[in-house]
Amino acid sequence: MKCRVCDSTNLELAIDLGLQPWCNNFLKPEEIGKEPFYPLRLVYCHDCCTAQLDYTVPKEVMFSDHTYLSGVTKSLSEHFRHIAGEADSRFAQTLTNKNVLDIGSNDGTQLKHFKALGYDVLGVESSKTTAKIANEAGIPTIDAFFNLELARALDRKFNLVNAAGVFFHLEELHSVADGIREVLRDDGVFIVQFLYMKRIVENSAFDQIYHEHLLYYNLLTIEVLLNRHGLSMFDAYLAPIHGGSMIGFVSLRGKRQPSERLLAMRQAEASEQSNAFATYTSFAGRIQSMKTKNLAFLRQSKEQGKRVYGMGAPVKGNTLLNYFGVGTELIQYLVEKNELRRGLYSPGMHIPIMIEKELPTPPDVYYVLAWNFKKEILSNNQHLLDRGVQFYFPVDPEDI
């Protein structure tokens, strides 16, 4: 294959998580055991240093209709509210008018916060179910994949373009980047929110590697991509959401000077060798150690007669469950708030999903797959902690 960012063929395997199902393919009872499995391997480009998957599950399979909803989690909505407020306070004075395009807008949660600030909003969302939810909530949303062709068809320019948790999903990567360049006004700002690979490695959060995430960016590597398409990052900071997400502010190339904090983060990546191949091979070794530790905990809990339920059924949790080989013999149910997952089963391990409010009794142990919302989960479940329910975090960064 060629590097997804720079077209180099100088690629090397860094992490192999085996054959895994597409992790957002939650199953109906009649589909159990029929789901396809695909290679889940991270390769490293020795020319531009980008970590990426070497196998692509077609976007039409993964994104045409899925069950993820941004609005289910309070802390994510609050993060989106902060992003809208920050963008408005920083850039509204210089914008020609207040309009924003959100690429991969999901159920419209991010755009609701922009709309509340007086913005003319438009979303582009490929999932039929979530696009319908957004439109019904009063957020105008186009049900389509964003790319250069769609950008030209819009025949509009936007002062703000947002892409939250989308830019590392893109099969049509270069067409999307060209599309952003097409719709962005000369003085506009593109806000790109992406999982920061430096933090993924530091957190040992290997479960954030799955088929929807084709690319794993550090600042160095995403800037290679942006520069290729006439765009340039001028500021960025690390937000705690999802265990560490980079919020980058991008303009047309040459329009704005890089901030001091962006320069400092670039230097930190260099001094800590965040983009070195050896960093990824070391990460692979820690993943194996995590597997040993987690399986020991779950098996001990079973031997002690404890009932263990999974807290949340996030997509990333399925990477972890499948790589660890954890099924119903160790975890009886996955407990979810998202009503779209009612009656479904996890892909690969086939653990049944229960809706949280319908759970008759709590377990002895919650194995928290949605670890990135640790503070919210512990706050919402203080009554269970007081009753002695244990909350175990397989990935547990200190600052989330």
C-alpha positions as CSV (number, residue, x, y, z in Angstrom):
1,M,0.0,0.0,0.0
2,K,0.9,3.7,-0.2
3,C,1.0,6.0,2.8
4,R,-2.4,7.6,3.2
5,V,-0.8,11.0,3.8
6,C,2.4,11.3,1.6
7,D,2.0,8.3,-0.9
8,S,5.3,6.7,0.3
9,T,5.6,2.9,0.1
10,N,8.2,3.0,2.9
11,L,5.8,1.4,5.5
12,E,6.5,-1.0,8.3
13,L,4.2,-3.0,10.7
14,A,4.2,-1.5,14.2
15,I,1.2,-3.1,16.0
16,D,-0.8,-6.1,15.1
17,L,-4.2,-6.6,16.9
18,G,-5.2,-9.6,14.8
19,L,-8.4,-10.2,12.9
20,Q,-11.3,-8.2,14.4
21,P,-14.8,-7.4,13.4
22,W,-15.8,-3.8,12.5
23,C,-16.3,-2.7,16.0
24,N,-19.4,-0.5,15.4
25,N,-21.2,-3.5,13.9
26,F,-23.4,-4.2,16.9
27,L,-25.4,-7.4,16.1
28,K,-29.0,-8.4,16.1
29,P,-29.6,-11.9,17.5
30,E,-29.9,-13.4,14.1
31,E,-26.6,-11.9,13.0
32,I,-24.5,-13.4,15.8
33,G,-21.6,-15.4,14.3
34,K,-22.1,-14.0,10.8
35,E,-20.1,-10.8,11.2
36,P,-17.0,-10.5,9.0
37,F,-13.5,-10.0,10.5
38,Y,-10.7,-7.9,9.0
39,P,-7.0,-7.3,9.8
40,L,-6.4,-4.7,12.4
41,R,-2.8,-3.6,11.9
42,L,-1.0,-0.3,12.5
43,V,1.8,0.5,10.1
44,Y,4.3,3.3,10.3
45,C,5.4,5.5,7.4
46,H,9.2,6.0,7.6
47,D,9.0,9.1,5.3
48,C,6.2,11.2,7.0
49,C,6.0,9.3,10.3
50,T,2.2,8.8,10.1
51,A,0.8,5.8,11.9
52,Q,-2.2,4.3,10.0
53,L,-4.1,1.2,9.3
54,D,-3.1,-0.9,6.3
55,Y,-6.6,-2.3,5.7
56,T,-9.7,-0.2,4.8
57,V,-13.2,-1.4,5.6
58,P,-15.3,0.5,3.0
59,K,-16.8,3.8,4.3
60,E,-20.2,2.7,3.0
61,V,-20.0,-0.3,5.5
62,M,-18.9,1.8,8.5
63,F,-20.6,5.1,8.1
64,S,-23.8,4.8,6.1
65,D,-25.8,3.9,9.2
66,H,-24.4,3.5,12.7
67,T,-25.5,3.7,16.3
68,Y,-23.1,6.3,17.8
69,L,-24.8,9.4,19.1
70,S,-22.8,12.5,20.3
71,G,-25.6,13.8,22.5
72,V,-25.8,10.8,24.8
73,T,-22.8,11.9,26.9
74,K,-23.1,15.1,28.9
75,S,-19.4,15.7,29.1
76,L,-19.1,15.5,25.3
77,S,-21.9,17.9,24.8
78,E,-20.3,20.3,27.3
79,H,-17.0,19.9,25.4
80,F,-18.8,20.9,22.2
81,R,-20.4,23.9,23.9
82,H,-16.9,25.1,25.0
83,I,-15.6,24.7,21.4
84,A,-18.4,26.8,20.0
85,G,-18.0,29.5,22.7
86,E,-14.2,29.6,22.2
87,A,-14.5,29.9,18.4
88,D,-17.1,32.6,18.7
89,S,-15.1,34.7,21.2
90,R,-11.8,34.3,19.3
91,F,-13.0,34.7,15.7
92,A,-16.4,36.3,15.4
93,Q,-15.1,39.8,15.4
94,T,-13.1,39.1,12.2
95,L,-15.7,37.0,10.4
96,T,-17.7,38.3,7.5
97,N,-20.8,36.7,8.9
98,K,-21.5,33.9,11.4
99,N,-21.9,30.7,9.6
100,V,-20.4,27.2,10.2
101,L,-20.2,23.9,8.4
102,D,-19.8,20.8,10.5
103,I,-18.3,17.7,8.7
104,G,-19.5,14.4,10.2
105,S,-22.0,16.4,12.3
106,N,-23.6,13.3,13.8
107,D,-26.9,14.1,15.7
108,G,-26.1,17.9,15.5
109,T,-24.9,18.3,19.1
110,Q,-21.9,20.5,18.1
111,L,-24.1,22.6,15.8
112,K,-26.8,23.2,18.4
113,H,-24.2,25.1,20.5
114,F,-23.2,27.2,17.5
115,K,-26.9,27.8,16.7
116,A,-27.4,29.1,20.2
117,L,-24.7,31.7,19.5
118,G,-26.5,33.0,16.5
119,Y,-24.7,31.0,13.8
120,D,-26.2,29.9,10.5
121,V,-25.4,26.2,10.7
122,L,-25.2,23.3,8.2
123,G,-24.2,19.7,8.9
124,V,-22.9,16.9,6.6
125,E,-23.5,13.5,8.1
126,S,-23.2,10.1,6.3
127,S,-25.3,8.1,8.7
128,K,-29.0,8.1,7.7
129,T,-30.3,7.5,11.2
130,T,-28.2,10.2,12.9
131,A,-28.8,12.7,10.1
132,K,-32.5,12.2,10.5
133,I,-32.3,12.8,14.3
134,A,-30.4,16.1,13.6
135,N,-32.9,17.3,11.0
136,E,-35.8,16.5,13.3
137,A,-34.0,18.5,16.1
138,G,-33.9,21.6,13.8
139,I,-30.3,21.3,12.7
140,P,-30.2,21.3,8.8
141,T,-28.1,18.3,7.8
142,I,-27.2,16.8,4.5
143,D,-27.1,13.0,4.5
144,A,-23.9,12.4,2.5
145,F,-20.2,11.8,2.6
146,F,-18.3,15.1,2.5
147,N,-15.7,15.3,-0.3
148,L,-14.5,17.8,-3.0
149,E,-17.5,17.0,-5.2
150,L,-20.0,17.7,-2.4
151,A,-18.1,20.9,-1.4
152,R,-18.4,22.2,-5.0
153,A,-22.1,21.3,-5.1
154,L,-22.7,23.3,-1.9
155,D,-21.5,26.4,-3.8
156,R,-21.1,28.3,-0.5
157,K,-18.2,29.6,1.6
158,F,-18.1,29.3,5.4
159,N,-16.3,31.4,8.0
160,L,-15.9,28.3,10.3
161,V,-15.6,24.7,9.3
162,N,-15.6,22.1,12.1
163,A,-14.6,18.4,12.0
164,A,-14.8,16.7,15.4
165,G,-13.5,13.1,15.5
166,V,-13.8,12.8,11.8
167,F,-10.4,13.7,10.2
168,F,-8.8,10.4,11.1
169,H,-11.7,8.4,9.6
170,L,-11.4,9.5,6.1
171,E,-11.1,7.0,3.2
172,E,-11.3,9.9,0.7
173,L,-8.7,11.8,2.8
174,H,-7.3,14.1,0.1
175,S,-10.7,14.8,-1.5
176,V,-12.0,15.9,1.9
177,A,-9.0,18.1,2.5
178,D,-9.5,19.7,-0.9
179,G,-13.2,20.1,-0.1
180,I,-12.4,22.0,3.1
181,R,-10.1,24.3,1.2
182,E,-12.9,24.8,-1.3
183,V,-15.6,25.9,1.2
184,L,-13.4,27.9,3.6
185,R,-13.4,31.7,3.2
186,D,-10.1,33.4,2.7
187,D,-10.2,34.6,6.3
188,G,-12.0,31.5,7.6
189,V,-10.9,29.0,10.3
190,F,-11.1,25.2,10.1
191,I,-11.4,23.6,13.6
192,V,-10.0,20.1,13.5
193,Q,-10.5,17.9,16.6
194,F,-8.7,14.6,16.6
195,L,-7.4,11.9,18.9
196,Y,-3.8,12.8,19.7
197,M,-1.5,9.8,19.0
198,K,1.0,11.1,21.5
199,R,-1.6,10.8,24.2
200,I,-2.9,7.4,23.0
201,V,0.6,6.1,23.4
202,E,1.2,7.7,26.8
203,N,-2.2,6.4,28.0
204,S,-1.6,2.9,26.5
205,A,-5.1,3.4,25.1
206,F,-4.7,0.8,22.3
207,D,-8.5,0.4,22.2
208,Q,-8.7,3.7,20.3
209,I,-7.2,1.7,17.4
210,Y,-10.0,0.3,15.3
211,H,-11.2,0.1,11.7
212,E,-13.0,3.5,11.7
213,H,-9.8,5.2,12.7
214,L,-7.7,4.9,9.6
215,L,-5.1,7.5,10.7
216,Y,-3.4,8.4,14.0
217,Y,-2.1,11.9,14.0
218,N,0.5,13.8,15.9
219,L,1.0,17.5,15.1
220,L,3.9,16.7,12.8
221,T,1.9,14.3,10.7
222,I,-1.4,16.2,10.4
223,E,0.6,19.2,9.3
224,V,2.2,17.2,6.5
225,L,-1.4,16.6,5.2
226,L,-2.7,20.1,5.7
227,N,0.3,21.7,4.0
228,R,-0.2,19.4,1.0
229,H,-3.6,21.0,0.5
230,G,-2.8,24.6,1.0
231,L,-3.8,24.7,4.7
232,S,-1.8,25.4,7.8
233,M,-2.3,25.0,11.5
234,F,-1.8,28.2,13.4
235,D,-2.8,27.2,16.9
236,A,-3.7,24.1,18.9
237,Y,-4.2,22.8,22.4
238,L,-4.8,19.5,24.1
239,A,-8.3,18.9,25.6
240,P,-9.1,16.1,28.0
241,I,-12.0,14.7,26.0
242,H,-11.6,11.1,24.9
243,G,-8.5,10.8,26.9
244,G,-6.6,13.5,25.1
245,S,-7.8,15.2,21.9
246,M,-6.0,17.9,20.0
247,I,-8.1,21.0,19.1
248,G,-6.3,22.5,16.1
249,F,-7.1,25.8,14.4
250,V,-6.3,25.9,10.7
251,S,-6.3,28.7,8.1
252,L,-5.4,28.9,4.4
253,R,-1.6,28.6,4.2
254,G,0.3,31.8,4.9
255,K,-2.7,33.6,6.4
256,R,-1.8,33.3,10.1
257,Q,1.4,32.9,12.1
258,P,1.8,29.8,14.4
259,S,1.2,30.5,18.1
260,E,3.8,30.0,20.8
261,R,1.9,27.1,22.3
262,L,1.8,25.3,19.0
263,L,5.5,25.8,18.5
264,A,6.1,24.5,22.0
265,M,4.0,21.3,21.4
266,R,5.9,20.7,18.1
267,Q,9.1,20.9,20.1
268,A,7.8,18.5,22.7
269,E,7.0,15.9,20.1
270,A,10.5,16.2,18.7
271,S,12.3,16.1,22.1
272,E,10.2,13.1,23.3
273,Q,10.6,11.2,20.0
274,S,6.8,10.9,19.7
275,N,7.1,10.3,16.0
276,A,9.8,7.7,16.1
277,F,9.2,4.1,15.0
278,A,10.7,2.8,18.3
279,T,8.0,4.6,20.2
280,Y,5.4,2.5,18.5
281,T,7.2,-0.8,19.0
282,S,7.5,-0.1,22.7
283,F,3.8,0.7,22.8
284,A,3.1,-2.8,21.2
285,G,4.9,-4.4,24.1
286,R,2.8,-2.5,26.7
287,I,-0.4,-3.7,25.0
288,Q,0.6,-7.3,25.6
289,S,1.3,-6.5,29.3
290,M,-2.2,-4.9,29.6
291,K,-3.8,-8.0,28.2
292,T,-2.1,-10.2,30.9
293,K,-3.1,-7.8,33.7
294,N,-6.7,-7.4,32.7
295,L,-7.4,-11.1,32.1
296,A,-5.9,-11.8,35.5
297,F,-8.3,-9.3,37.1
298,L,-11.4,-10.7,35.3
299,R,-10.6,-14.3,36.0
300,Q,-10.0,-13.6,39.6
301,S,-13.3,-11.8,39.8
302,K,-15.0,-14.8,38.3
303,E,-13.3,-17.2,40.8
304,Q,-14.5,-15.0,43.6
305,G,-18.1,-15.4,42.3
306,K,-18.5,-11.7,41.4
307,R,-20.8,-10.6,38.6
308,V,-19.0,-8.3,36.2
309,Y,-20.8,-6.1,33.7
310,G,-19.2,-3.8,31.1
311,M,-19.9,-0.1,31.7
312,G,-20.8,1.3,28.3
313,A,-20.6,-0.3,24.9
314,P,-18.3,2.1,23.1
315,V,-16.8,1.1,19.7
316,K,-13.3,1.2,21.1
317,G,-14.4,-1.3,23.8
318,N,-14.8,-3.9,21.1
319,T,-11.1,-3.6,20.1
320,L,-10.2,-4.3,23.7
321,L,-12.7,-7.2,24.2
322,N,-11.7,-8.9,21.0
323,Y,-8.0,-8.5,21.5
324,F,-8.2,-9.7,25.1
325,G,-10.6,-12.5,24.0
326,V,-13.2,-11.5,26.7
327,G,-16.7,-12.8,26.2
328,T,-19.7,-13.7,28.3
329,E,-17.7,-16.2,30.4
330,L,-16.1,-13.1,32.1
331,I,-18.5,-10.2,31.4
332,Q,-22.2,-11.0,31.4
333,Y,-23.6,-7.7,29.9
334,L,-22.6,-4.4,28.5
335,V,-24.7,-1.6,30.1
336,E,-25.5,1.3,27.8
337,K,-27.5,4.5,27.8
338,N,-27.9,4.7,24.0
339,E,-31.3,3.4,23.1
340,L,-30.2,2.6,19.6
341,R,-28.2,-0.3,21.0
342,R,-31.2,-1.9,22.8
343,G,-31.3,-5.7,22.3
344,L,-28.0,-5.8,20.3
345,Y,-24.8,-7.8,20.9
346,S,-21.2,-6.8,20.7
347,P,-19.4,-7.9,17.5
348,G,-16.9,-10.7,17.9
349,M,-17.5,-11.5,21.6
350,H,-21.3,-11.4,21.4
351,I,-21.9,-9.9,24.8
352,P,-25.6,-8.8,25.2
353,I,-26.3,-5.1,25.7
354,M,-28.7,-3.9,28.5
355,I,-30.1,-0.4,28.8
356,E,-28.9,1.1,32.0
357,K,-32.2,2.3,33.3
358,E,-33.8,-1.1,32.8
359,L,-31.1,-3.0,34.8
360,P,-32.8,-4.8,37.7
361,T,-29.8,-4.9,40.0
362,P,-26.2,-3.6,39.7
363,P,-23.2,-6.0,39.3
364,D,-20.5,-6.4,41.8
365,V,-18.0,-5.0,39.3
366,Y,-18.3,-2.5,36.5
367,Y,-15.5,-3.1,34.0
368,V,-15.5,0.4,32.5
369,L,-15.1,0.3,28.7
370,A,-16.1,4.0,28.4
371,W,-13.1,5.0,30.5
372,N,-12.7,8.3,28.7
373,F,-15.8,9.6,30.6
374,K,-14.4,8.5,34.0
375,K,-15.3,11.6,35.9
376,E,-18.8,11.7,34.6
377,I,-19.3,8.0,35.3
378,L,-18.0,8.1,38.9
379,S,-20.1,11.2,39.6
380,N,-23.3,9.7,38.2
381,N,-22.7,6.5,40.2
382,Q,-21.7,7.6,43.6
383,H,-24.7,5.7,45.0
384,L,-23.3,2.5,43.6
385,L,-19.8,3.2,44.9
386,D,-21.4,3.8,48.4
387,R,-22.9,0.3,48.1
388,G,-19.6,-1.3,47.3
389,V,-19.8,-1.7,43.6
390,Q,-16.3,-1.7,42.1
391,F,-15.5,0.3,39.0
392,Y,-12.4,-1.1,37.2
393,F,-10.8,1.0,34.4
394,P,-8.8,-1.1,32.0
395,V,-7.3,2.1,30.6
396,D,-6.9,4.7,33.4
397,P,-5.1,8.0,32.6
398,E,-4.9,10.2,35.6
399,D,-6.2,13.5,34.1
400,I,-9.5,12.6,32.5
